[in-house]
Amino acid sequence: MALIVQKYGGTSVANLERFRNVARRVIKTKEQGNDVIVVVSAMAGETNKLLSLAMEAAGEPDERELDVLLATGEQVSSALLAIILCALGHAVRSYLGHQIKISTDSVHGKARITSVDAEKIFSELREGRIVVVAGFQGEDEGGNITTLGRGGSDTTAVAVAAALKADLCEIYTDVDGIYTTDPRITAKA
């Protein structure tokens, strides 16, 4: 039995059918006898939509309040995945960054994780549950929601895996293959 962290990006959870595909993959991993923690991003396009709304509401939105808004995308994803896993007959709990104590500095929009309290996750795993964690977010010393910047859900997955001393951290994304470099920068990737 292994402790596995799986991270699914926005395109992997772009709609309910894709959520169901993710759920099937998570269930397969669980049924192989593994403990599973899943970190999810916001649905494809959701963070951009929320950012656009904030910019329309106020040309330069307050950074703290912007983090509160942007963190809701991952909240939706974690809850939807947990709802689907539960409907498929599996014990599951979803958590936001502040609920499992993903502590960060206070740099809104590009916070750095300073620590992850693994105890609540371990407690849920001991109860046989799949744990779903909202990526991209944490909480600073003042109790404020912070976001980690673009790609922050990958950072969350790696930080959670490190804190729990996971056997494996799998980061799933929709790509054409494995590139030698970033294909958006190098045409011959």
C-alpha positions in Angstrom: 0.0 0.0 0.0 1.3 3.4 -1.0 0.4 7.0 -0.1 -0.3 8.8 -3.3 -1.0 12.4 -4.1 -2.7 13.1 -7.4 -3.1 16.6 -8.8 -5.5 17.3 -11.6 -5.4 20.6 -13.5 -8.2 22.8 -14.9 -8.5 21.0 -18.2 -8.8 17.7 -16.4 -11.8 19.1 -14.5 -13.3 21.3 -17.2 -16.8 19.8 -17.1 -18.7 17.1 -15.2 -17.7 14.3 -17.6 -14.1 15.1 -17.0 -14.7 15.2 -13.2 -16.2 11.7 -13.6 -13.1 10.6 -15.5 -10.9 11.9 -12.7 -13.1 10.2 -10.1 -12.7 6.9 -11.9 -8.9 7.3 -11.9 -8.9 8.2 -8.2 -11.2 5.2 -7.3 -8.9 2.8 -9.3 -5.9 4.0 -7.3 -7.8 3.7 -4.0 -9.1 0.2 -4.9 -5.5 -0.9 -5.6 -5.0 -0.5 -1.8 -3.5 2.9 -1.7 -4.2 6.0 0.4 -5.1 8.8 -1.9 -5.0 12.6 -1.6 -6.2 14.5 -4.6 -5.3 18.2 -5.2 -7.5 20.0 -7.8 -7.3 23.2 -9.7 -10.2 25.4 -10.7 -12.2 24.3 -13.7 -10.6 25.4 -17.0 -11.1 29.2 -17.6 -12.6 29.8 -14.2 -9.7 31.7 -12.6 -9.5 34.0 -15.7 -13.3 34.5 -15.5 -13.1 35.5 -11.8 -10.1 37.8 -12.5 -12.0 39.5 -15.3 -15.0 40.1 -13.1 -12.7 41.6 -10.4 -11.0 43.9 -12.9 -14.4 45.0 -14.3 -15.7 45.7 -10.7 -12.6 47.7 -9.9 -9.7 48.5 -12.2 -7.2 47.6 -9.5 -9.0 45.3 -6.9 -7.7 45.0 -3.4 -5.1 42.1 -3.4 -6.6 40.5 -0.2 -10.1 40.5 -1.6 -8.9 39.3 -5.0 -7.3 36.3 -3.3 -10.6 35.6 -1.5 -12.4 35.6 -4.9 -9.9 33.6 -6.9 -9.7 30.9 -4.2 -13.3 30.0 -4.9 -12.5 28.3 -8.2 -10.6 25.6 -6.4 -13.3 25.4 -3.7 -15.9 24.5 -6.4 -13.6 21.9 -8.0 -12.8 20.2 -4.7 -16.5 20.1 -3.6 -17.7 18.8 -7.0 -15.1 16.0 -7.1 -15.9 15.0 -3.5 -19.7 15.0 -4.4 -19.0 12.7 -7.3 -16.7 10.3 -5.4 -19.3 10.1 -2.6 -22.1 9.4 -5.1 -20.0 6.6 -6.5 -19.9 5.0 -3.0 -16.6 6.2 -1.6 -15.8 7.8 1.7 -14.3 11.2 1.0 -13.7 14.6 2.6 -12.8 17.9 0.8 -10.8 20.6 2.4 -9.8 24.2 1.6 -6.2 25.3 2.3 -7.0 27.0 5.6 -8.9 23.9 6.8 -5.9 21.7 6.6 -3.5 24.5 7.6 -1.5 25.2 4.5 0.3 28.1 6.0 1.8 30.8 3.7 3.5 34.2 3.9 1.3 37.2 3.3 2.2 38.0 -0.3 -1.2 38.1 -1.9 -1.3 36.6 -5.4 2.0 34.9 -5.2 2.3 33.6 -1.6 4.8 31.0 -0.6 3.9 27.9 1.4 5.7 27.9 4.8 4.2 24.7 6.2 1.5 22.1 5.8 -0.1 20.5 8.9 -0.5 16.9 7.9 -2.5 15.7 10.9 -6.0 16.3 9.6 -5.2 14.5 6.4 -3.6 11.6 8.2 -6.7 11.4 10.4 -9.0 11.2 7.4 -6.8 8.6 5.7 -6.8 6.4 8.9 -10.6 6.5 8.6 -10.3 5.1 5.0 -11.3 8.3 3.3 -10.1 9.8 0.1 -9.0 13.4 0.8 -9.6 16.1 -1.8 -7.6 19.4 -1.3 -8.3 22.7 -3.0 -5.0 23.7 -4.6 -3.6 27.2 -5.2 -4.5 28.5 -1.7 -3.4 28.8 1.8 -3.7 31.0 4.9 -1.3 33.6 6.3 -0.5 34.2 10.0 -3.4 36.7 10.1 -5.9 34.2 9.0 -6.2 35.7 5.5 -6.7 33.5 2.4 -3.7 33.7 0.1 -3.2 32.4 -3.4 0.0 31.0 -4.7 -0.1 32.4 -8.3 -0.4 30.6 -11.6 0.6 26.9 -11.3 -0.1 27.1 -7.6 -2.0 23.9 -7.5 1.1 22.0 -8.6 2.9 23.7 -5.8 0.2 22.6 -3.4 0.4 19.0 -4.5 4.2 18.9 -4.1 4.0 20.6 -0.7 1.3 18.2 0.6 3.2 15.2 -0.8 6.4 16.4 1.0 4.6 17.1 4.3 3.0 13.6 4.3 6.2 11.9 3.0 4.1 10.5 0.2 5.4 7.6 -1.8 4.3 9.3 -5.1 3.1 12.6 -6.4 1.4 12.4 -9.7 0.6 15.6 -11.6 -1.9 15.1 -14.4 -2.4 17.6 -17.2 -3.7 17.4 -20.7 -0.7 17.7 -23.0 0.3 16.1 -26.4 3.3 14.4 -24.9 6.4 15.0 -22.9 8.3 18.0 -24.2 12.1 18.8 -23.9 11.2 22.4 -23.1 8.2 24.7 -23.1 6.6 24.5 -26.6 5.2 28.0 -26.1 8.8 29.3 -26.0 10.7 26.9 -28.2 9.1 25.9 -31.5 11.3 22.8 -31.8 10.3 21.4 -28.4 
